Amino acid sequence: MEHGSLRTLVRDVADFPTDGVIFRDITPLLGDADAFAAAVDGVVEQFAGVEVDRVVGVESRGFIFGAAVAYRIGAGFVPVRKPGKLPWAVVREEYELEYGTDKLEIHRDAIHPGERILIVDDVLATGGTAAATATLVETLGGEIAGLAFLLEIEPLAGRLRLGNRPVRSLLQFT
């Protein structure tokens, strides 16, 4: 399946989660076995040849893609979660999204100094979630090998918040 045809399986939902926001719903893509496989393979291909020790998946749809990518490249998987969801000592980072603020947490022992980390999430919008996740990884001594997204909403300029870190997105929405 071509990457361009994946776009047809992304549904626009107006005014979700708040008025004025267009939510890019990927559940139709996830429900199509060929499309899901193509999306995972596309992310893996974008970082072919890059050394990765662990893949970090961001709650919640980042878990879906991150775990699949980790499996495909033979790396460990680390979840980054909303507050109160992890059962052990955590590091927390607060960040801004396009419609408010939120916090993310990671276990203090999830990443070791010098490990190469690929951060995976479904959407790059304003970059707040991705930047907060990168900060968590770097706080624990991890090195960002890259940030991978299924889709990027280019007008929101999320890449700008990620500095010089390698960023790849499979689909771009303008």
ChimeraX attribute file (.defattr): number of C-alpha atoms within 10 A of each C-alpha:
attribute: neighborCount
match mode: 1-to-1
recipient: residues
	/A:1	11
	/A:2	10
	/A:3	14
	/A:4	11
	/A:5	12
	/A:6	21
	/A:7	17
	/A:8	10
	/A:9	18
	/A:10	17
	/A:11	15
	/A:12	13
	/A:13	12
	/A:14	13
	/A:15	11
	/A:16	13
	/A:17	11
	/A:18	12
	/A:19	9
	/A:20	10
	/A:21	14
	/A:22	14
	/A:23	16
	/A:24	19
	/A:25	16
	/A:26	20
	/A:27	13
	/A:28	14
	/A:29	20
	/A:30	18
	/A:31	11
	/A:32	13
	/A:33	10
	/A:34	12
	/A:35	20
	/A:36	21
	/A:37	15
	/A:38	18
	/A:39	25
	/A:40	20
	/A:41	15
	/A:42	20
	/A:43	21
	/A:44	18
	/A:45	13
	/A:46	15
	/A:47	19
	/A:48	11
	/A:49	8
	/A:50	13
	/A:51	15
	/A:52	21
	/A:53	21
	/A:54	24
	/A:55	29
	/A:56	29
	/A:57	28
	/A:58	26
	/A:59	18
	/A:60	15
	/A:61	16
	/A:62	22
	/A:63	22
	/A:64	18
	/A:65	27
	/A:66	31
	/A:67	20
	/A:68	20
	/A:69	26
	/A:70	23
	/A:71	13
	/A:72	12
	/A:73	17
	/A:74	13
	/A:75	17
	/A:76	17
	/A:77	22
	/A:78	21
	/A:79	21
	/A:80	26
	/A:81	20
	/A:82	17
	/A:83	16
	/A:84	10
	/A:85	11
	/A:86	14
	/A:87	7
	/A:88	10
	/A:89	11
	/A:90	18
	/A:91	15
	/A:92	20
	/A:93	20
	/A:94	14
	/A:95	16
	/A:96	15
	/A:97	12
	/A:98	13
	/A:99	12
	/A:100	8
	/A:101	11
	/A:102	15
	/A:103	15
	/A:104	22
	/A:105	24
	/A:106	27
	/A:107	19
	/A:108	16
	/A:109	11
	/A:110	17
	/A:111	23
	/A:112	16
	/A:113	12
	/A:114	13
	/A:115	19
	/A:116	21
	/A:117	26
	/A:118	30
	/A:119	27
	/A:120	30
	/A:121	24
	/A:122	25
	/A:123	26
	/A:124	26
	/A:125	21
	/A:126	23
	/A:127	23
	/A:128	21
	/A:129	27
	/A:130	25
	/A:131	21
	/A:132	22
	/A:133	28
	/A:134	23
	/A:135	17
	/A:136	23
	/A:137	27
	/A:138	18
	/A:139	16
	/A:140	19
	/A:141	15
	/A:142	22
	/A:143	21
	/A:144	19
	/A:145	21
	/A:146	22
	/A:147	26
	/A:148	30
	/A:149	24
	/A:150	22
	/A:151	22
	/A:152	25
	/A:153	19
	/A:154	15
	/A:155	11
	/A:156	15
	/A:157	14
	/A:158	20
	/A:159	23
	/A:160	11
	/A:161	15
	/A:162	19
	/A:163	10
	/A:164	9
	/A:165	14
	/A:166	14
	/A:167	18
	/A:168	20
	/A:169	20
	/A:170	21
	/A:171	19
	/A:172	17
	/A:173	12
	/A:174	7
